[in-house]
Amino acid sequence: MATPTTPTPSELTLEPGEIAAWRARTQGLWGEPRATPMEAFEHLGAVQSQEVYSSKLTPAVRAAPGPDGAFAPVEAVDELIENGSVVRTHVLRTTWHTVPVGDLRMMLAATADRVHQVLASMTRNGGLSEDLLARCDQILAEATAGGRHLAREEAVEALVEAGVPAPSNQQMIYILMHAELEAAICSGTPRGRQQTYANFDERVPAGNIEREDALRELARRFFVSRGPATLKDFTRWGSLKVADAKKAIADLDLRAALIDGRVCYFESEPPGPREGGPRVDFVQGWDEMLCSYTDSKDWVLHPSVPRADFPDRPRFNSAILLDGQLIGHWKATLTKQRVEIATYRLRGFTAAEIAAMRRGADRLRAWYQREEMDLGLDHA
């Protein structure tokens, strides 16, 4: 009997802009918004969160607005962080993510071992042994027990008091990351703008999940919320082995299609043609529209600009999307009543694109809760 083979996916002929529009709807950036920021977090699963304040924009732009704004208010996101509905921690990669608290054990089960492999080279170079890291994990878990949420300086004090040599700044980064990946600590209730660390088991709902089940759920979440995307997009997003990712995808009822020579997985149908003129979205620099697609990054960049013109280090971190694709960058400076939005576009805009840009900036002004706005219009 012949060995069964995977059928060749049907081919879809789509322009990069059509793929970007499809992803914008899948991610919830366009279309009917989620009812709350919590629903936006739950849909995406994880929000990359290097910059604390800016990262709150990711769920806000995907949720129903408050009474006076175009996006969900920042206070609605703050409340989720403060009450522990979401936690900011290191998972998926050696970077910060904000994750629904009920999903954290699943994501650690799926990715912690692989992230540890990347972290191990950093800790060795930083002079930290595995025995010392394991000891630090235990000290931090005990120091945060009983509902004690420690600021970083207090975590250092707890380690030193327990006999650990005072760590350098870089060593402390690795110690905290290791403890997060080992489910000893996670983020606690912030003190103003200062993050704290809480006992993992006291903050995160109890439960066990097998790694195979966790990988399957992680794959489902990724492709349902970010499709169409490739296998490599998923493996790089979750620091996964290709074999593990392939098995997880095979266990799901996802659809597949060959798009521009690449097999992409998805759940939802491609949307119909978008009506109206151009659309401009102001998003944080690590919005999921950008950082979810390392393999298919060429579909993320706006095709009207030569790829060589996209800077490795842009002037500003936050991103301007034109019809769902990267076209420039922005930075907001707040005063008491005004927000100044500096922008830098990689090409000039048409009059219709400028009008769309002003509309997008005004939505941002409302999110910052400012009455007035200055919008800079620099371009290459």
C-alpha positions as CSV (number, residue, x, y, z in Angstrom):
1,M,0.0,0.0,0.0
2,A,1.3,3.4,-0.9
3,T,2.3,5.8,1.9
4,P,-0.2,8.6,2.3
5,T,1.1,12.0,1.3
6,T,0.0,15.5,2.4
7,P,-2.0,17.0,-0.5
8,T,-0.6,20.0,-2.2
9,P,-2.4,23.1,-0.9
10,S,-4.4,25.1,-3.4
11,E,-2.8,28.2,-4.7
12,L,-4.1,31.7,-4.0
13,T,-3.0,34.6,-6.1
14,L,-2.8,37.7,-3.8
15,E,-0.8,40.9,-3.8
16,P,1.1,41.8,-0.6
17,G,-1.4,44.5,0.2
18,E,-4.2,41.9,0.1
19,I,-2.3,39.7,2.5
20,A,-1.7,42.6,4.8
21,A,-5.4,43.5,4.8
22,W,-6.3,39.9,5.5
23,R,-3.9,39.8,8.5
24,A,-5.2,43.2,9.7
25,R,-8.7,41.6,9.9
26,T,-7.5,38.4,11.4
27,Q,-5.6,40.2,14.1
28,G,-8.6,42.4,14.9
29,L,-6.8,45.7,13.9
30,W,-9.5,46.2,11.3
31,G,-13.2,45.2,11.3
32,E,-15.4,44.7,14.3
33,P,-13.3,45.3,17.4
34,R,-13.2,43.0,20.4
35,A,-15.6,44.1,23.1
36,T,-12.8,44.7,25.7
37,P,-9.0,44.8,25.8
38,M,-9.1,41.5,27.7
39,E,-10.8,39.9,24.7
40,A,-8.1,41.4,22.4
41,F,-5.4,39.9,24.7
42,E,-7.1,36.5,24.7
43,H,-7.4,36.5,20.9
44,L,-3.7,37.4,20.3
45,G,-2.5,35.2,23.2
46,A,0.7,37.3,23.6
47,V,1.6,40.9,23.0
48,Q,5.2,41.9,22.7
49,S,5.9,44.4,25.4
50,Q,9.4,45.9,25.6
51,E,8.1,49.4,26.2
52,V,5.4,49.2,28.9
53,Y,3.3,52.2,28.0
54,S,3.5,51.7,24.2
55,S,2.6,48.1,24.4
56,K,-0.8,49.0,25.9
57,L,-1.7,50.4,22.5
58,T,-1.8,46.9,20.9
59,P,-4.9,45.6,22.7
60,A,-6.4,49.2,22.9
61,V,-6.5,49.6,19.1
62,R,-8.2,46.2,18.8
63,A,-11.0,46.8,21.4
64,A,-14.2,48.8,21.4
65,P,-13.5,52.4,22.3
66,G,-14.5,54.2,25.5
67,P,-17.1,57.0,25.4
68,D,-14.6,59.7,24.4
69,G,-12.0,57.8,22.3
70,A,-11.3,55.9,19.2
71,F,-9.6,53.1,21.1
72,A,-10.2,51.4,24.4
73,P,-8.8,53.7,27.1
74,V,-5.4,53.0,28.6
75,E,-7.0,52.8,32.0
76,A,-8.9,49.7,30.8
77,V,-5.5,48.0,30.0
78,D,-3.9,49.2,33.2
79,E,-6.7,47.6,35.2
80,L,-5.9,44.2,33.7
81,I,-2.3,44.5,34.5
82,E,-2.9,45.7,38.1
83,N,-5.4,43.0,39.0
84,G,-3.3,40.2,37.4
85,S,-5.7,39.3,34.5
86,V,-2.6,39.7,32.3
87,V,1.0,39.4,33.3
88,R,4.1,40.9,31.7
89,T,6.9,38.3,31.6
90,H,9.5,36.6,29.4
91,V,8.0,33.8,27.3
92,L,8.1,32.7,23.7
93,R,11.4,34.4,23.2
94,T,14.0,36.2,25.3
95,T,11.8,39.3,25.3
96,W,8.9,40.7,27.2
97,H,5.4,39.7,26.4
98,T,2.1,40.5,28.1
99,V,0.0,37.3,28.3
100,P,-3.5,36.4,29.7
101,V,-2.8,34.9,33.1
102,G,-4.7,31.7,32.2
103,D,-2.5,31.1,29.1
104,L,0.9,31.5,30.8
105,R,1.3,27.9,31.9
106,M,0.5,26.7,28.4
107,M,3.0,29.1,26.8
108,L,5.7,28.1,29.2
109,A,5.0,24.4,28.7
110,A,5.4,24.9,24.9
111,T,8.4,27.3,24.8
112,A,10.3,27.5,28.0
113,D,12.8,24.7,27.2
114,R,13.7,26.3,23.9
115,V,14.0,29.8,25.3
116,H,16.2,28.4,28.1
117,Q,18.6,27.1,25.4
118,V,19.0,30.7,24.1
119,L,19.3,32.1,27.6
120,A,21.9,29.5,28.6
121,S,24.6,31.1,26.4
122,M,23.8,34.5,27.9
123,T,24.0,33.2,31.5
124,R,27.3,31.4,30.9
125,N,28.9,34.5,29.4
126,G,27.5,36.4,32.3
127,G,29.2,34.2,34.9
128,L,26.0,32.5,36.2
129,S,26.0,28.8,36.8
130,E,22.9,26.6,36.6
131,D,23.2,25.8,40.3
132,L,23.3,29.5,41.2
133,L,20.3,30.2,38.9
134,A,18.3,27.4,40.5
135,R,19.2,28.8,43.9
136,C,18.0,32.3,42.9
137,D,14.8,30.8,41.6
138,Q,14.0,29.3,45.0
139,I,15.0,32.5,46.9
140,L,12.8,34.7,44.7
141,A,9.9,32.3,44.9
142,E,10.1,32.3,48.7
143,A,10.7,36.1,48.9
144,T,7.5,36.8,46.9
145,A,5.4,34.2,48.8
146,G,2.5,35.4,50.9
147,G,1.4,38.1,48.4
148,R,4.6,40.1,48.6
149,H,5.3,41.9,45.3
150,L,8.9,43.0,45.0
151,A,10.4,45.8,43.0
152,R,13.6,44.9,41.2
153,E,15.8,46.6,43.9
154,E,13.9,44.6,46.6
155,A,14.5,41.4,44.6
156,V,18.2,42.2,44.6
157,E,18.1,42.7,48.3
158,A,16.4,39.4,48.9
159,L,19.1,37.6,46.9
160,V,22.0,39.3,48.7
161,E,20.4,38.7,52.1
162,A,20.2,35.0,51.2
163,G,23.9,35.0,50.5
164,V,24.0,35.5,46.7
165,P,26.9,37.8,45.6
166,A,25.4,41.1,44.5
167,P,24.6,40.6,40.8
168,S,25.4,43.2,38.2
169,N,22.6,44.8,36.3
170,Q,23.0,42.4,33.3
171,Q,23.2,39.4,35.6
172,M,20.0,40.5,37.4
173,I,18.2,40.6,34.0
174,Y,19.2,37.0,33.4
175,I,18.4,35.9,37.0
176,L,14.8,37.3,36.7
177,M,14.3,35.9,33.2
178,H,15.4,32.5,34.4
179,A,13.1,32.6,37.4
180,E,10.2,33.6,35.1
181,L,10.9,30.7,32.7
182,E,11.0,28.3,35.7
183,A,7.6,29.5,36.9
184,A,9.1,30.9,40.1
185,I,7.9,34.5,39.6
186,C,5.9,36.6,37.2
187,S,4.9,40.2,37.2
188,G,3.0,41.6,40.1
189,T,1.0,44.8,40.7
190,P,2.9,47.8,39.4
191,R,4.0,50.6,41.6
192,G,3.3,53.6,39.4
193,R,5.5,52.9,36.4
194,Q,7.7,50.4,38.3
195,Q,7.2,46.7,37.6
196,T,7.1,44.3,40.5
197,Y,7.5,40.6,40.8
198,A,5.0,38.2,42.4
199,N,5.0,34.5,43.3
200,F,4.1,32.6,40.2
201,D,1.8,30.0,41.9
202,E,0.0,32.6,43.8
203,R,-0.6,34.8,40.7
204,V,-1.2,32.1,38.0
205,P,-4.1,29.7,38.1
206,A,-3.1,26.1,39.0
207,G,-3.1,23.5,36.3
208,N,-0.9,21.1,34.3
209,I,-0.7,20.7,30.6
210,E,1.4,18.3,28.6
211,R,3.9,19.9,26.2
212,E,2.3,18.3,23.1
213,D,-1.1,19.8,24.1
214,A,0.5,23.1,24.8
215,L,2.2,23.2,21.4
216,R,-1.1,22.4,19.7
217,E,-2.9,25.2,21.5
218,L,-0.1,27.6,20.8
219,A,-0.3,26.8,17.1
220,R,-4.0,27.2,17.1
221,R,-3.8,30.6,18.8
222,F,-1.1,31.8,16.4
223,F,-2.7,30.9,13.1
224,V,-6.3,31.8,14.2
225,S,-5.1,35.2,15.3
226,R,-2.4,35.9,12.7
227,G,-3.1,33.9,9.6
228,P,-2.2,33.6,6.9
229,A,1.3,32.9,8.1
230,T,4.0,30.3,7.4
231,L,5.5,27.5,9.4
232,K,8.7,29.5,9.8
233,D,6.7,32.6,11.0
234,F,5.3,30.3,13.8
235,T,8.6,28.6,14.7
236,R,10.4,31.9,15.0
237,W,7.6,33.6,16.9
238,G,7.6,30.7,19.5
239,S,11.3,29.6,19.4
240,L,10.2,26.2,18.3
241,K,11.7,23.2,16.6
242,V,10.3,22.7,13.1
243,A,9.4,19.1,13.8
244,D,7.4,20.2,16.9
245,A,5.6,22.9,15.0
246,K,4.8,20.7,12.1
247,K,3.2,18.1,14.3
248,A,1.2,20.7,16.2
249,I,-0.2,22.1,12.9
250,A,-1.0,18.6,11.6
251,D,-3.1,18.0,14.6
252,L,-5.3,21.1,13.9
253,D,-8.1,21.6,11.4
254,L,-6.4,24.6,9.8
255,R,-6.7,25.5,6.1
256,A,-3.6,25.9,3.9
257,A,-2.8,27.6,0.7
258,L,0.2,28.3,-1.5
259,I,0.7,32.1,-1.6
260,D,3.6,33.6,-3.6
261,G,5.4,30.2,-3.4
262,R,5.0,29.8,0.4
263,V,2.6,27.5,2.2
264,C,0.5,29.6,4.6
265,Y,-1.9,28.4,7.3
266,F,-5.1,30.2,8.4
267,E,-8.6,29.7,9.7
268,S,-10.6,32.6,8.3
269,E,-11.4,33.2,4.6
270,P,-9.7,36.1,2.8
271,P,-11.8,39.3,3.2
272,G,-13.4,40.9,0.2
273,P,-12.0,44.1,-1.3
274,R,-11.9,46.9,1.2
275,E,-14.1,49.9,0.4
276,G,-13.1,53.5,0.9
277,G,-9.7,55.3,0.5
278,P,-6.4,54.6,2.1
279,R,-6.1,53.8,5.8
280,V,-3.3,54.7,8.2
281,D,-2.8,53.1,11.6
282,F,-0.4,54.3,14.2
283,V,0.8,51.2,16.2
284,Q,3.6,50.5,18.7
285,G,6.9,49.4,17.2
286,W,6.5,45.8,18.3
287,D,2.9,45.5,17.3
288,E,1.9,42.0,16.3
289,M,1.3,43.2,12.7
290,L,5.0,43.6,12.5
291,C,6.8,41.1,14.8
292,S,4.7,38.0,14.1
293,Y,6.1,37.5,10.6
294,T,9.8,37.3,10.4
295,D,9.7,34.7,7.6
296,S,7.2,36.6,5.5
297,K,8.5,40.1,6.5
298,D,8.5,41.1,2.8
299,W,4.6,41.2,2.9
300,V,4.8,43.5,6.0
301,L,6.8,46.2,4.2
302,H,4.9,48.5,1.9
303,P,5.8,47.6,-1.7
304,S,5.9,51.2,-2.9
305,V,9.2,51.7,-1.1
306,P,12.3,49.7,-2.2
307,R,13.2,47.2,0.5
308,A,16.7,48.6,0.7
309,D,15.2,51.9,1.9
310,F,13.8,50.5,5.1
311,P,16.3,51.5,7.8
312,D,17.7,48.9,10.2
313,R,17.5,51.4,13.0
314,P,14.6,53.8,12.3
315,R,14.5,57.3,13.8
316,F,11.5,56.4,15.9
317,N,10.4,53.0,17.2
318,S,6.6,53.1,16.8
319,A,5.3,52.3,13.3
320,I,3.0,53.9,10.7
321,L,1.0,51.4,8.7
322,L,-0.4,52.4,5.3
323,D,-3.2,49.9,4.4
324,G,-1.7,47.5,6.8
325,Q,1.9,47.7,5.7
326,L,4.9,49.5,7.2
327,I,5.6,52.9,5.6
328,G,7.2,54.9,8.4
329,H,7.6,55.6,12.1
330,W,6.3,58.0,14.8
331,K,7.0,59.3,18.3
332,A,4.6,61.0,20.7
333,T,5.6,63.7,23.2
334,L,3.0,64.7,25.7
335,T,2.4,68.0,27.4
336,K,-0.5,69.0,29.7
337,Q,-3.1,69.6,27.0
338,R,-1.3,68.6,23.8
339,V,0.3,65.6,22.1
340,E,3.1,66.3,19.6
341,I,3.4,63.5,17.1
342,A,6.6,63.5,15.1
343,T,6.5,61.3,12.0
344,Y,8.9,60.1,9.4
345,R,7.6,58.4,6.2
346,L,9.8,56.6,3.7
347,R,8.1,58.4,0.8
348,G,5.7,61.3,0.3
349,F,2.0,60.8,0.6
350,T,-0.8,61.7,-1.7
351,A,-3.5,64.1,-0.5
352,A,-5.8,61.1,0.3
353,E,-3.0,59.4,2.3
354,I,-2.3,62.6,4.2
355,A,-5.9,62.9,5.1
356,A,-5.9,59.2,6.3
357,M,-2.8,59.9,8.3
358,R,-4.5,62.9,10.0
359,R,-7.5,60.7,10.9
360,G,-5.2,58.0,12.3
361,A,-3.3,60.6,14.3
362,D,-6.5,62.0,15.7
363,R,-7.5,58.6,17.0
364,L,-4.1,58.4,18.7
365,R,-4.7,61.9,20.2
366,A,-7.9,60.7,21.7
367,W,-6.2,57.7,23.2
368,Y,-3.6,59.9,24.8
369,Q,-6.5,62.0,26.2
370,R,-5.3,65.3,24.9
371,E,-7.4,68.1,23.5
372,E,-4.9,69.3,20.9
373,M,-2.4,67.8,18.5
374,D,0.6,68.8,16.5
375,L,1.4,66.4,13.7
376,G,4.8,66.5,12.0
377,L,4.9,65.4,8.4
378,D,8.5,64.6,7.5
379,H,9.3,62.2,4.8
380,A,12.3,60.9,2.9
